[in-house]
Amino acid sequence: SFLFSHLVACAEDESMGPVFVKEPPNRVDFSNGTGAVVECQARGNPQPDIIWVRADGSAVGDVPGLRQ
């Protein structure tokens, strides 16, 4: 029992680079009437942060009136 819990604890401490679980498409078309949903999910150790950026590399902030 001790050996098993020790192995599990060690496995959780190992670093793992980010891997997409759900990768967003390269292009999303939408209309003001219907909108669009863009999903993205990744895993890794430590857990990766996902941020959205514009083509120029600047971070996308909240857009007033946009549901998230």
C-alpha positions, 0 to 999 in steps of 0.5 A: 500500500505504501509503495503504491501511494509513493509511486502515484505521488511521484508520477504526479510530480513529473513535468509534462509539456502542454498538449491540446485536448481540444484544439481550436480551428485556424479560422472561425466565421460568425455573424452578429446574429448567431455568434460562434463558440470557439473551444480550446482545452489543454493538459500538462503539468503544471496545468497550462494557461490558455490565453487568446491573442490577436494576429499582432500578438496582443492579448484579447480582453473582454469585449463589452456585450459579448457573452463568455 
